[in-house]
């Protein structure tokens, strides 16, 4: 019974590493050397590198929100009416 838990844990780690490896291979923004190096890291440091590299590469996909304009303009939240003269 004790070995069954080890087999299940090992199978889960292999599946996560395999999923991370496939994710890295499909990335178009990485060069070939970067893909190979990251996949080697995934298999040398199981689970930790897989999750870390997946999260890092995933963060590169998220769009950066544009900053809002700073400064003047009409503020509709005020009760002041007038031309400023």
VENLINMO-V792475 format. One record per backbone hydrogen bond with DSSP energy under -1.0 kcal/mol. CO is the residue of the C=O (numbers start at 0). NH is the residue of the N-H. Records with the same first field share a line. If there is no record, write none. Layout:
CO->NH / NH
This chain:
1->5
2->6
3->7
4->8
5->9
6->10
7->11
8->12
9->13
10->14
11->15
12->16
13->17
14->18
15->19
16->20
17->21
18->22
19->23
20->24
21->25
30->34
31->35
32->36
33->37
34->38
35->39
36->40
37->41
38->42
39->43
40->44
44->48
45->47
46->50
47->51
48->52
49->53
50->54
51->55
52->56
53->57
54->58
57->60
74->77
